[in-house]
Amino acid sequence: MVPSFFTDYETLCERIESIDPDAYAKSRNHLAGAVTWLGPFVTHGVISTRQIAQSVLARSDGKRASGLLSQLGWREFFHRVWQARGDAIFADMREPQTQVSSPNPPRALVEGCSGIDVVDAAVRELQLSGHMHNHARLWTAALACNTGRSHWREASRWMHYHLLDGDLASNTLSWQWVAGTFSQRKYIANQENINRFSGGDQSGTFIDIDYEQLAQLPLPEVLEPRSVIQLDNTYPDTTAGPVVSSESSVILYSIWNLDPNWRRTQAGRRVLLIEPDMHREFALSPLRWRFINHWARAIDGLEVFVGSIDELFPQGTAHLSLFTREYPATRHWPGERDARDWCYAAPERALTSFSRFWKDARKTSSWFGHE
């Protein structure tokens, strides 16, 4: 069951404290499993991966919580890749995607009428509420890229637009993992797999075959028509004027850092900067913008400025004490950069795979004891 929004920080913290790591590890792959539903708040920086981990480990240990800690590790792995590779993550990372018939996703899939009932229901829920279970995302991506023969990029932009937790690194690189451009092989799922993890019993669909047959399946007729993705933004209203030379200190927020406790005692003007140039490429749904605006209003004194960095600071920034928080999409912003609250230290070795990243994380983190 998809939850309603956690509308205040106190309720959100209560949700973190209620996580059962054992139930999560046993059932997270099932649509009715004990997932946290905290993704939107991590994506937009209201809370951090470290905050979740520390709360769980106050009631559990590293071994029992390893399933949850691993999933937090996946998110950090994707972001470390984005830190290291920059905009290269928005193109095929390792190998070109093979067997591509169109750059655009199947229309039946994005309209929720592919004939795969569980996936169609998940797509309709996504567009209604902004939520989609992670396993349903994998099934949707597999149908789009590998059964539907579309390139991953446009389909991933469509999903990122709707997901309340549409994280650019996690979403983009997960689609590439499914499409085989950031993994050793493509991910495919047949009807038996979908039924197993959804509790469904559908049969007779075009994917109700074994995996060997599915890998050789021609493009199904229902997936042939394509949807050209057109995504628009509905930005919050600008409430801030440009910064002038008489001002001495600015605390600069992004939509990925809406932490109400960040630099809470720091004196200065607080501004959320939203840059249209960024969001023309990666637009967000009206529901996501309402979510962002809600949590921005929870930060005392935060003003909103929709425009470029030069428009916000027309007189430059040399005279300012300017503070921001590190994030790959804002690496061009000036000022002193605070680190994010990571679970795991920055890797010393090249980020060639999650398994390598995770092995190093377990060695260096005290959460796992001396293994």
C-alpha positions as CSV (number, residue, x, y, z in Angstrom):
1,M,0.0,0.0,0.0
2,V,1.4,3.4,-1.0
3,P,1.5,5.8,2.0
4,S,0.4,9.4,2.1
5,F,3.0,12.1,2.5
6,F,4.7,12.4,5.8
7,T,3.9,16.1,6.1
8,D,6.2,17.2,9.0
9,Y,9.7,16.5,10.1
10,E,8.6,15.0,13.5
11,T,6.4,12.4,11.7
12,L,9.2,11.7,9.3
13,C,11.6,11.0,12.1
14,E,9.0,8.7,13.7
15,R,8.9,6.8,10.4
16,I,12.6,6.3,10.4
17,E,12.5,5.0,14.0
18,S,9.8,2.5,13.0
19,I,11.9,0.7,10.4
20,D,12.2,-3.0,11.1
21,P,15.4,-4.2,9.4
22,D,14.6,-7.9,9.6
23,A,11.2,-7.4,7.9
24,Y,12.8,-5.2,5.3
25,A,15.5,-7.7,4.5
26,K,13.0,-10.6,4.1
27,S,10.3,-8.8,2.1
28,R,11.7,-5.7,0.3
29,N,11.6,-7.4,-3.1
30,H,7.8,-8.0,-2.8
31,L,5.4,-5.3,-3.8
32,A,3.6,-5.8,-0.4
33,G,6.9,-5.9,1.4
34,A,8.2,-3.8,4.3
35,V,9.8,-1.0,2.4
36,T,10.6,2.3,4.0
37,W,9.0,4.7,1.5
38,L,11.7,7.2,2.6
39,G,13.2,7.7,-0.9
40,P,11.6,11.1,-1.7
41,F,13.0,12.6,1.5
42,V,16.5,11.2,0.8
43,T,16.4,12.4,-2.8
44,H,15.5,15.9,-1.8
45,G,17.9,16.1,1.1
46,V,15.3,16.4,3.9
47,I,17.0,13.4,5.5
48,S,20.2,11.6,4.8
49,T,21.3,8.0,4.2
50,R,23.5,8.3,7.3
51,Q,20.5,9.5,9.4
52,I,18.5,6.4,8.5
53,A,21.5,4.1,9.1
54,Q,22.3,5.5,12.5
55,S,18.7,5.3,13.6
56,V,18.4,1.6,12.6
57,L,21.8,0.7,14.1
58,A,20.7,2.3,17.4
59,R,18.2,-0.6,17.6
60,S,20.0,-3.3,15.7
61,D,23.5,-4.4,14.5
62,G,25.3,-4.3,11.2
63,K,24.6,-8.0,10.5
64,R,20.8,-7.8,11.0
65,A,20.6,-4.4,9.2
66,S,22.9,-5.5,6.3
67,G,20.0,-5.7,3.8
68,L,19.0,-2.1,4.5
69,L,22.6,-0.9,4.7
70,S,23.3,-2.5,1.4
71,Q,20.5,-0.6,-0.3
72,L,21.7,2.7,1.2
73,G,25.1,1.6,-0.2
74,W,23.6,1.3,-3.7
75,R,22.3,4.9,-3.6
76,E,25.7,6.1,-2.4
77,F,27.5,4.0,-5.1
78,F,25.4,5.6,-7.8
79,H,26.2,9.1,-6.4
80,R,29.9,8.4,-6.2
81,V,29.9,7.4,-9.8
82,W,28.1,10.7,-10.7
83,Q,30.7,12.6,-8.6
84,A,33.5,10.9,-10.5
85,R,32.1,10.7,-14.0
86,G,30.0,13.8,-14.1
87,D,27.6,14.2,-17.1
88,A,29.0,11.0,-18.6
89,I,26.3,9.1,-16.7
90,F,23.7,10.5,-19.0
91,A,25.0,8.5,-22.0
92,D,25.8,4.8,-22.4
93,M,28.5,4.2,-19.7
94,R,30.4,1.1,-20.6
95,E,28.9,-0.4,-23.8
96,P,26.4,0.9,-26.3
97,Q,22.9,-0.5,-25.8
98,T,22.2,-3.3,-28.3
99,Q,19.0,-4.2,-30.2
100,V,17.5,-0.7,-30.0
101,S,14.6,-0.1,-32.4
102,S,13.6,3.4,-31.2
103,P,14.9,6.2,-28.9
104,N,11.3,6.5,-27.6
105,P,9.6,4.1,-25.1
106,P,6.5,2.0,-26.0
107,R,3.3,4.0,-25.8
108,A,1.4,1.1,-24.3
109,L,3.9,1.0,-21.4
110,V,3.9,4.7,-20.5
111,E,0.1,4.8,-20.8
112,G,-0.3,1.7,-18.6
113,C,-2.0,-0.5,-21.2
114,S,0.7,-3.0,-22.1
115,G,-1.4,-6.0,-21.0
116,I,1.0,-6.9,-18.1
117,D,-1.5,-6.1,-15.3
118,V,0.9,-5.6,-12.4
119,V,3.2,-3.3,-14.5
120,D,0.3,-1.4,-15.9
121,A,-1.2,-0.8,-12.4
122,A,2.3,0.3,-11.1
123,V,2.6,2.8,-14.0
124,R,-0.9,4.3,-13.3
125,E,0.0,4.5,-9.6
126,L,3.3,6.2,-10.5
127,Q,1.5,8.9,-12.5
128,L,-1.1,9.4,-9.8
129,S,1.0,9.4,-6.6
130,G,4.6,9.6,-7.7
131,H,5.4,6.2,-6.0
132,M,6.6,3.0,-7.6
133,H,8.1,0.0,-5.9
134,N,11.7,-0.6,-6.9
135,H,11.0,-4.1,-8.3
136,A,8.2,-2.6,-10.5
137,R,10.7,-0.1,-11.8
138,L,13.0,-2.9,-12.9
139,W,10.1,-4.7,-14.6
140,T,9.0,-1.5,-16.3
141,A,12.6,-0.7,-17.5
142,A,13.1,-4.3,-18.7
143,L,9.9,-4.2,-20.8
144,A,10.8,-0.8,-22.2
145,C,14.5,-1.5,-23.0
146,N,14.9,-5.2,-23.6
147,T,11.5,-6.5,-24.6
148,G,10.3,-3.2,-26.1
149,R,13.7,-2.4,-27.7
150,S,13.8,1.3,-26.8
151,H,16.9,3.2,-25.7
152,W,16.9,3.7,-22.0
153,R,17.4,7.5,-21.9
154,E,14.0,8.9,-22.8
155,A,12.2,6.3,-20.8
156,S,14.4,7.0,-17.8
157,R,13.6,10.8,-18.1
158,W,9.9,9.9,-18.1
159,M,10.2,7.9,-15.0
160,H,12.4,10.5,-13.3
161,Y,9.7,13.1,-14.0
162,H,7.0,11.2,-12.2
163,L,8.9,9.6,-9.3
164,L,8.8,11.6,-6.1
165,D,12.2,10.0,-5.3
166,G,13.4,10.5,-8.9
167,D,17.1,10.6,-8.1
168,L,19.2,11.5,-11.2
169,A,22.1,9.2,-10.3
170,S,20.1,6.2,-9.0
171,N,17.4,6.4,-11.7
172,T,19.8,6.9,-14.6
173,L,22.3,4.3,-13.7
174,S,19.6,1.8,-12.7
175,W,18.1,2.1,-16.2
176,Q,21.5,1.6,-17.6
177,W,22.0,-1.5,-15.4
178,V,18.8,-2.9,-16.8
179,A,19.7,-2.0,-20.4
180,G,23.2,-3.6,-20.1
181,T,25.1,-0.4,-20.6
182,F,26.2,-0.3,-16.9
183,S,26.3,-4.0,-16.2
184,Q,27.6,-7.2,-17.7
185,R,24.2,-8.3,-19.0
186,K,20.7,-7.1,-19.5
187,Y,18.0,-7.6,-16.9
188,I,14.8,-9.3,-18.1
189,A,11.8,-10.5,-16.2
190,N,9.1,-13.0,-17.3
191,Q,5.5,-13.4,-16.0
192,E,6.5,-16.0,-13.5
193,N,8.9,-13.5,-11.8
194,I,6.3,-10.8,-11.8
195,N,3.7,-13.0,-10.3
196,R,6.1,-14.3,-7.6
197,F,7.0,-10.9,-6.3
198,S,3.6,-9.2,-6.8
199,G,1.3,-11.9,-5.6
200,G,-0.4,-11.9,-9.0
201,D,-1.5,-14.9,-11.0
202,Q,-1.7,-13.5,-14.6
203,S,-1.0,-16.0,-17.4
204,G,-1.0,-16.1,-21.2
205,T,0.9,-12.8,-21.7
206,F,3.6,-12.3,-24.2
207,I,6.2,-12.7,-21.4
208,D,4.6,-15.8,-20.0
209,I,7.5,-17.9,-21.3
210,D,10.8,-19.1,-20.0
211,Y,13.9,-16.9,-19.9
212,E,15.6,-18.6,-22.8
213,Q,12.6,-17.8,-25.0
214,L,12.2,-14.3,-23.5
215,A,15.8,-13.4,-24.5
216,Q,15.0,-14.3,-28.1
217,L,11.5,-12.8,-28.2
218,P,10.7,-10.5,-31.2
219,L,9.3,-7.1,-30.5
220,P,5.7,-7.7,-29.4
221,E,3.1,-5.9,-31.5
222,V,1.6,-4.1,-28.5
223,L,5.0,-2.4,-27.8
224,E,5.6,-1.2,-31.3
225,P,3.8,2.2,-31.2
226,R,6.1,4.8,-29.5
227,S,5.5,7.8,-27.2
228,V,7.5,10.9,-27.8
229,I,8.2,12.2,-24.3
230,Q,7.3,15.8,-23.6
231,L,7.8,17.0,-20.0
232,D,7.0,20.4,-18.6
233,N,7.8,22.1,-15.3
234,T,5.5,24.0,-13.0
235,Y,7.9,26.0,-10.9
236,P,7.1,27.5,-7.5
237,D,6.7,31.2,-7.4
238,T,9.8,33.3,-7.0
239,T,9.7,35.0,-3.6
240,A,13.3,36.3,-3.5
241,G,14.9,39.2,-5.2
242,P,18.5,39.2,-6.4
243,V,21.3,39.4,-3.9
244,V,22.7,43.0,-3.6
245,S,26.1,44.2,-2.5
246,S,24.9,45.4,0.9
247,E,24.2,41.7,1.9
248,S,27.1,39.9,3.5
249,S,26.0,36.2,3.9
250,V,23.9,33.8,1.9
251,I,23.0,30.1,2.7
252,L,22.2,28.6,-0.7
253,Y,19.9,25.6,-0.9
254,S,19.1,23.3,-3.8
255,I,16.1,21.1,-4.4
256,W,18.4,18.2,-3.4
257,N,19.2,19.9,0.0
258,L,16.1,20.7,1.9
259,D,17.5,19.7,5.2
260,P,15.9,21.9,7.9
261,N,18.8,21.3,10.3
262,W,21.6,22.3,7.8
263,R,23.5,25.4,9.0
264,R,20.4,26.1,11.2
265,T,22.3,28.6,13.4
266,Q,24.2,30.3,10.5
267,A,23.3,33.9,10.2
268,G,22.4,35.1,6.7
269,R,19.8,35.1,3.9
270,R,18.5,31.7,3.0
271,V,17.7,31.1,-0.7
272,L,16.5,28.1,-2.6
273,L,17.9,28.4,-6.1
274,I,16.0,26.6,-8.9
275,E,17.7,26.8,-12.3
276,P,15.4,26.3,-15.3
277,D,18.3,25.4,-17.6
278,M,18.8,22.2,-15.5
279,H,15.1,21.3,-15.5
280,R,14.5,21.8,-19.2
281,E,16.5,18.6,-19.6
282,F,15.2,16.8,-16.5
283,A,11.8,18.1,-15.8
284,L,9.7,17.3,-12.7
285,S,6.0,16.7,-12.4
286,P,3.6,19.2,-10.8
287,L,3.4,16.7,-7.9
288,R,7.1,16.7,-7.4
289,W,7.3,20.5,-7.4
290,R,4.5,20.6,-4.8
291,F,6.5,18.2,-2.7
292,I,9.6,20.4,-3.0
293,N,7.7,23.6,-2.2
294,H,6.1,22.0,0.8
295,W,9.4,21.0,2.4
296,A,11.0,24.3,1.4
297,R,8.4,26.1,3.4
298,A,9.4,24.0,6.4
299,I,12.7,25.8,6.5
300,D,12.5,29.0,8.5
301,G,13.1,32.1,6.3
302,L,13.8,30.2,3.1
303,E,13.1,32.3,0.0
304,V,12.7,30.8,-3.5
305,F,14.5,32.2,-6.6
306,V,13.8,30.7,-10.0
307,G,16.6,31.7,-12.4
308,S,20.2,31.4,-13.1
309,I,23.1,31.7,-10.7
310,D,24.1,35.0,-12.5
311,E,20.6,36.4,-12.1
312,L,20.6,35.7,-8.4
313,F,24.1,37.3,-7.9
314,P,24.2,40.1,-10.6
315,Q,26.9,41.8,-8.6
316,G,29.0,38.7,-8.2
317,T,29.8,36.8,-5.0
318,A,33.3,38.1,-4.1
319,H,31.8,40.2,-1.3
320,L,29.8,37.4,0.2
321,S,30.1,34.7,2.8
322,L,28.4,32.0,0.7
323,F,27.5,28.5,1.8
324,T,26.1,25.6,-0.1
325,R,26.2,21.8,0.1
326,E,28.0,19.5,-2.4
327,Y,25.9,18.0,-5.1
328,P,26.9,17.0,-8.7
329,A,24.1,19.0,-10.3
330,T,25.3,22.2,-8.5
331,R,29.1,21.8,-8.9
332,H,29.1,25.2,-10.8
333,W,27.8,27.1,-7.8
334,P,30.2,29.3,-5.9
335,G,30.8,29.3,-2.2
336,E,32.0,27.1,0.6
337,R,30.8,23.6,0.1
338,D,29.7,21.4,3.0
339,A,30.0,17.6,2.5
340,R,26.8,15.5,2.4
341,D,26.1,13.1,5.3
342,W,27.4,9.9,3.7
343,C,27.1,6.4,5.2
344,Y,30.4,5.3,3.7
345,A,33.7,7.0,3.0
346,A,34.7,8.1,-0.5
347,P,36.2,5.0,-2.3
348,E,39.9,5.0,-2.9
349,R,39.7,2.5,-5.8
350,A,38.0,3.1,-9.2
351,L,34.2,2.5,-9.1
352,T,34.1,-0.5,-11.4
353,S,31.2,-2.3,-9.7
354,F,28.9,-2.1,-6.8
355,S,30.4,-5.4,-5.4
356,R,33.8,-3.8,-5.2
357,F,32.4,-0.6,-3.7
358,W,30.5,-2.6,-1.1
359,K,33.4,-4.8,-0.2
360,D,35.5,-1.7,0.6
361,A,32.6,0.0,2.5
362,R,32.2,-3.0,4.8
363,K,35.9,-3.0,5.5
364,T,36.1,0.6,6.4
365,S,32.8,1.0,8.3
366,S,32.7,0.3,12.0
367,W,29.0,-0.7,11.6
368,F,30.0,-4.2,10.5
369,G,32.5,-4.9,13.3
370,H,35.7,-6.7,12.4
371,E,34.8,-9.2,9.7
